[in-house]
């Protein structure tokens, strides 16, 4: 029996597209129809200001999501690494993203996860970090004033001061939906900015 290669390729392509279409519909269209609660929450979720929305646009435009994730996984190592002052970061939960029109969950962790970065550093620190990330490493203990070139993040010195302020305002919101910075007795720890 002779196999018609062109028909075989056509049916393979049609079958592959059909499988892809079913998967796309099942993961994007059906969930909100089945459970409208996916896009609602009883938690108090931050509403973005105009400045923070401009920061989101800059975050997207500059491709920050290619190196940074915004989701703390349920791994003990993630909780410790992205915590703050020896307080483990809680894993990310779906309700925290309810007001996000664009999700920057990311898949590559070249840089640190940013899901809980809001308040960890001052806005001045972020400004200096965007201007020259290489200067933000730890100082070598045996050499005065020499920094370890720890960061591989590129410089964003070409951004205007206003753009850096907008981007920083957005970053300072990340992780603030959940009040997780408390000591072992439940007392809130001070962070850099309220």
C-alpha positions, -999 to 999 in steps of 0.1 A, spaced: 0 0 0 14 34 -10 12 62 16 4 96 3 29 118 21 11 151 14 -22 138 28 -4 123 58 13 157 66 -20 175 62 -38 152 86 -9 154 111 -10 192 110 -48 193 114 -45 168 143 -17 188 160 -37 221 156 -68 204 170 -50 192 201 -34 226 206 -68 243 203 -84 220 228 -56 226 253 -58 264 247 -95 265 253 -93 242 284 -67 264 300 -78 299 291 -115 300 282 -131 273 304 -117 281 339 -134 315 343 -166 301 330 -165 271 354 -154 292 384 -158 330 382 -140 331 416 -107 328 398 -108 365 391 -122 376 424 -110 376 460 -120 385 495 -85 396 503 -75 433 502 -56 435 469 -35 466 459 -49 488 432 -22 502 410 -17 539 408 -10 557 375 28 558 383 29 521 391 10 513 359 37 533 340 63 512 359 45 480 348 48 492 312 85 499 316 91 465 333 74 448 303 92 470 277 127 464 291 121 427 293 127 423 330 105 391 330 132 373 309 155 372 339 132 377 369 102 356 381 74 369 403 64 337 421 78 322 453 74 285 449 65 260 477 102 250 480 119 256 513 149 270 495 127 296 477 111 306 510 145 311 527 162 328 497 134 353 490 126 360 526 136 391 546 156 394 578 155 357 585 117 356 580 108 330 553 88 344 524 54 327 520 47 310 487 28 330 462 -10 325 460 -33 330 431 -54 358 447 -23 380 449 -24 384 411 -62 392 408 -56 429 398 -27 421 374 -38 427 338 -4 413 326 12 385 346 50 385 349 53 351 367 83 342 345 101 309 340 138 318 342 156 328 374 187 344 361 181 372 386 163 370 419 126 364 422 108 397 427 75 385 442 84 398 477 108 426 469 85 455 478 100 472 509 131 451 511 152 479 497 148 517 497 138 535 465 173 551 466 188 516 465 167 507 435 177 539 417 214 532 423 209 495 412 192 505 379 220 531 372 249 507 379 240 472 392 277 463 394 282 487 423 256 471 444 275 440 454 291 433 488 324 450 497 355 428 498 365 427 535 402 429 527 401 457 501 388 491 511 359 504 489 361 476 463 328 460 455 323 424 444 309 426 409 281 402 419 253 414 397 251 404 360 221 427 354 227 452 327 228 489 335 196 508 328 213 542 330 197 552 298 163 554 315 152 588 326 149 596 364 111 596 360 111 561 343 133 548 371 110 563 397 80 547 379 97 513 377 107 515 414 72 524 424 60 492 407 87 471 423 78 485 458 43 471 454 54 435 449 46 412 478 27 439 497 -7 422 494 3 399 522 15 411 555 43 385 560 71 405 575 66 397 612 90 383 638 86 350 656 62 367 681 40 382 653 53 418 657 56 436 624 92 443 612 99 477 598 106 478 561 122 506 541 90 522 528 54 520 539 
